[in-house]
């Protein structure tokens, strides 16, 4: 897999995990504004996963399956954290941490491979980073 494929695979994995996180935390709150935010995040990240999959296919690659056991520690941590405190503040903190991790991972991957990336791959990576920044800003109001 070339550098474009590696970055697109990383975007795909992060987007899938983020969509799943938003969906799994949705049932933990009764706050309609936070529920709307989580639903919107789920949809945005699902779109990024779809876009990354489409670009990977255009390069002749398939998305690598995400092994359920690789997600277990993160899922368990989310479940425990939200079980102990499911306030809007706590749930937004969990989502902010996930969005920040996305920013760090994709920024590093882009910086490490910048000279090898196509315009489409770079654009998707930057859009993903921007989306995560916007999510953090929107979630801050729930802290």
C-alpha positions as CSV (number, residue, x, y, z in Angstrom):
1,X,0.0,0.0,0.0
2,X,1.4,3.4,-0.9
3,X,1.4,6.5,1.3
4,X,-2.0,7.7,0.1
5,X,-3.5,4.3,0.9
6,X,-1.9,4.3,4.4
7,X,-3.3,7.7,5.2
8,X,-6.7,6.9,3.8
9,X,-6.8,3.7,5.8
10,X,-6.0,5.7,8.9
11,X,-8.8,8.2,8.2
12,X,-11.2,5.3,7.6
13,X,-10.3,3.6,10.9
14,X,-10.5,6.9,12.9
15,X,-13.8,7.8,11.2
16,X,-15.4,4.4,11.8
17,X,-14.3,4.5,15.5
18,X,-15.6,8.0,15.9
19,X,-18.9,7.2,14.3
20,X,-19.2,4.2,16.6
21,X,-18.3,6.2,19.7
22,X,-20.9,8.8,19.0
23,X,-23.5,6.2,18.4
24,X,-22.7,4.2,21.5
25,X,-22.8,7.2,23.8
26,X,-26.0,8.5,22.3
27,X,-28.2,6.3,24.5
28,X,-26.4,7.5,27.6
29,X,-27.9,11.0,27.6
30,X,-31.3,12.5,27.8
31,X,-30.1,15.9,26.8
32,X,-31.7,16.6,23.4
33,X,-29.1,19.1,22.3
34,X,-26.3,16.7,23.1
35,X,-28.2,13.9,21.4
36,X,-28.4,16.1,18.3
37,X,-24.7,16.8,18.4
38,X,-23.9,13.1,18.7
39,X,-26.2,12.2,15.9
40,X,-24.5,14.9,13.7
41,X,-21.1,13.6,14.6
42,X,-22.1,10.1,13.8
43,X,-23.3,11.1,10.4
44,X,-20.2,13.3,9.6
45,X,-17.7,10.6,10.6
46,X,-19.7,7.9,8.8
47,X,-19.4,10.1,5.7
48,X,-15.7,10.4,6.1
49,X,-15.4,6.6,6.4
50,X,-17.3,6.3,3.2
51,X,-15.2,8.9,1.4
52,X,-12.0,7.2,2.6
53,X,-13.3,3.8,1.4
54,X,-14.2,5.3,-2.0
55,X,-10.7,6.9,-2.5
56,X,-9.0,3.7,-1.4
57,X,-11.0,1.7,-4.0
58,X,-10.1,4.3,-6.6
59,X,-6.4,3.5,-5.8
60,X,-7.1,-0.2,-6.1
61,X,-7.1,-1.0,-2.4
62,X,-9.8,-2.3,0.0
63,X,-10.3,-1.1,3.5
64,X,-8.6,-3.3,6.0
65,X,-11.2,-4.9,8.3
66,X,-11.1,-3.4,11.8
67,X,-10.7,-6.3,14.2
68,X,-13.2,-6.2,17.0
69,X,-10.6,-7.0,19.6
70,X,-8.5,-4.0,18.6
71,X,-11.4,-1.8,19.6
72,X,-12.1,-3.6,22.9
73,X,-9.9,-1.5,25.2
74,X,-11.4,1.8,23.9
75,X,-15.0,0.4,24.1
76,X,-14.5,-0.9,27.6
77,X,-13.0,2.5,28.7
78,X,-15.9,4.4,27.2
79,X,-18.5,2.1,28.8
80,X,-16.8,2.3,32.2
81,X,-16.4,6.1,32.0
82,X,-20.0,6.6,30.9
83,X,-21.3,4.1,33.4
84,X,-19.7,6.0,36.3
85,X,-20.7,9.4,35.0
86,X,-23.1,9.9,32.1
87,X,-23.6,13.6,32.6
88,X,-23.5,15.8,29.4
89,X,-20.2,17.2,30.7
90,X,-18.6,13.8,31.0
91,X,-19.9,12.5,27.7
92,X,-18.7,15.6,25.9
93,X,-15.3,15.2,27.5
94,X,-15.1,11.6,26.1
95,X,-16.0,12.9,22.6
96,X,-13.6,15.8,22.9
97,X,-10.8,13.4,23.8
98,X,-11.6,11.1,20.8
99,X,-11.7,14.1,18.4
100,X,-8.4,15.4,19.8
101,X,-6.9,11.9,19.2
102,X,-8.1,12.1,15.6
103,X,-6.5,15.4,15.1
104,X,-3.1,14.2,16.4
105,X,-3.1,11.0,14.5
106,X,-4.1,12.4,11.1
107,X,-1.9,15.5,11.4
108,X,1.1,13.3,12.2
109,X,0.3,10.9,9.4
110,X,-0.1,13.8,7.0
111,X,3.1,15.5,8.1
112,X,5.1,12.2,7.8
113,X,3.9,11.7,4.3
114,X,3.1,15.2,2.9
115,X,5.3,15.0,-0.2
116,X,3.8,11.7,-1.3
117,X,0.1,12.6,-0.9
118,X,-2.3,13.3,-3.7
119,X,-4.4,16.4,-3.7
120,X,-7.5,14.3,-3.0
121,X,-5.9,12.5,0.0
122,X,-4.5,15.7,1.5
123,X,-7.9,17.4,1.1
124,X,-9.7,14.6,2.8
125,X,-7.2,14.5,5.6
126,X,-7.5,18.2,6.2
127,X,-11.3,18.1,6.0
128,X,-11.2,15.3,8.6
129,X,-9.0,17.4,10.9
130,X,-11.2,20.5,10.5
131,X,-14.3,18.4,11.2
132,X,-12.7,17.2,14.5
133,X,-11.8,20.8,15.4
134,X,-15.3,21.9,14.8
135,X,-16.7,19.0,16.9
136,X,-14.5,20.0,19.8
137,X,-15.7,23.6,19.6
138,X,-19.4,22.5,19.5
139,X,-18.9,20.1,22.4
140,X,-17.3,22.7,24.7
141,X,-20.7,24.1,25.4
142,X,-21.7,20.9,27.2
143,X,-18.7,21.0,29.6
